[in-house]
């Protein structure tokens, strides 16, 4: 089977595994919306619908360009602070770990980028995108890269129709039972 056909077959299996939800294949291929209403996939516990519910954050009314400039300035200040620290300072090690994790995700094709603001403006238009700060959190002896979607307003501009839960050790057996 050629690679494109194998990819399509994989997406069809994923859709079937999640109750025939055709959005799963589209989301896996095209990406998911980063704000707005996120419909239930059927894979997680549903949250009772609230049709009148609107995001807390009026996304289209926000000044994304100003936010991006403030975040870039804040990031530049932090980089300058870090450059003045000794090479073995934990804060510098955290920043290096986050960068390494980001590049590893990019190399694996899990994310695109990193991109400059010039790249993003060219792709989406000035003020038509909103940057997210990435930071490190230490867990189980490793520094994990986290995106601060609360700070950037993405969380407040999103409504989930299902609750994401951590799986237990029996997840592979439950997933296999769906096939």
ZIDA-V560628 format. One record per backbone hydrogen bond with DSSP energy under -1.0 kcal/mol. CO is the residue of the C=O (numbers start at 0). NH is the residue of the N-H. E is the energy in kcal/mol with one decimal. If there is no record, write none. Layout:
# ZIDA-V560628
co=CO nh=NH e=E
co=CO nh=NH e=E
This chain:
# ZIDA-V560628
co=1 nh=5 e=-2.6
co=2 nh=6 e=-2.4
co=3 nh=7 e=-2.2
co=4 nh=8 e=-2.5
co=5 nh=9 e=-2.5
co=6 nh=10 e=-2.4
co=7 nh=11 e=-2.2
co=8 nh=12 e=-2.1
co=9 nh=13 e=-2.3
co=10 nh=14 e=-2.5
co=11 nh=15 e=-2.4
co=12 nh=16 e=-2.6
co=13 nh=17 e=-1.4
co=14 nh=19 e=-1.8
co=15 nh=18 e=-1.2
co=20 nh=23 e=-1.3
co=21 nh=25 e=-1.4
co=22 nh=26 e=-3.6
co=23 nh=27 e=-2.5
co=24 nh=28 e=-1.7
co=25 nh=29 e=-3.6
co=26 nh=30 e=-1.9
co=35 nh=158 e=-2.4
co=37 nh=160 e=-1.7
co=44 nh=162 e=-3.7
co=49 nh=52 e=-2.0
co=56 nh=58 e=-2.1
co=57 nh=60 e=-2.1
co=58 nh=61 e=-1.2
co=61 nh=63 e=-1.3
co=62 nh=66 e=-2.0
co=63 nh=67 e=-2.8
co=64 nh=68 e=-2.2
co=65 nh=69 e=-2.4
co=66 nh=70 e=-2.8
co=67 nh=71 e=-2.4
co=68 nh=72 e=-2.4
co=69 nh=73 e=-2.5
co=70 nh=74 e=-2.6
co=71 nh=75 e=-2.4
co=72 nh=76 e=-2.4
co=73 nh=77 e=-2.3
co=74 nh=78 e=-2.4
co=75 nh=79 e=-2.2
co=76 nh=80 e=-2.3
co=77 nh=81 e=-2.7
co=78 nh=82 e=-2.1
co=81 nh=84 e=-1.7
co=85 nh=88 e=-2.2
co=88 nh=92 e=-2.1
co=89 nh=93 e=-2.6
co=90 nh=94 e=-2.1
co=91 nh=95 e=-2.4
co=92 nh=96 e=-2.3
co=93 nh=97 e=-2.5
co=94 nh=98 e=-2.3
co=95 nh=99 e=-2.5
co=96 nh=100 e=-2.6
co=97 nh=101 e=-2.4
co=98 nh=102 e=-2.5
co=99 nh=103 e=-2.2
co=100 nh=104 e=-2.3
co=101 nh=105 e=-2.2
co=102 nh=106 e=-2.9
co=103 nh=107 e=-1.9
co=104 nh=109 e=-2.4
co=104 nh=110 e=-1.0
co=105 nh=108 e=-1.2
co=115 nh=119 e=-2.2
co=116 nh=120 e=-2.7
co=117 nh=121 e=-2.1
co=118 nh=122 e=-1.9
co=119 nh=123 e=-3.1
co=120 nh=124 e=-1.7
co=124 nh=127 e=-2.0
co=132 nh=147 e=-3.3
co=134 nh=145 e=-3.2
co=136 nh=143 e=-3.4
co=138 nh=141 e=-1.8
co=141 nh=138 e=-3.0
co=143 nh=136 e=-2.2
co=145 nh=134 e=-2.7
co=146 nh=148 e=-1.7
co=147 nh=151 e=-1.5
co=148 nh=154 e=-2.0
co=152 nh=156 e=-1.1
co=154 nh=157 e=-1.5
co=155 nh=55 e=-1.4
co=155 nh=56 e=-1.5
co=156 nh=35 e=-3.2
co=158 nh=37 e=-3.3
co=160 nh=46 e=-2.3
co=167 nh=170 e=-2.0
co=169 nh=173 e=-2.2
co=170 nh=174 e=-2.9
co=171 nh=175 e=-2.4
co=172 nh=176 e=-1.7
co=175 nh=178 e=-1.0
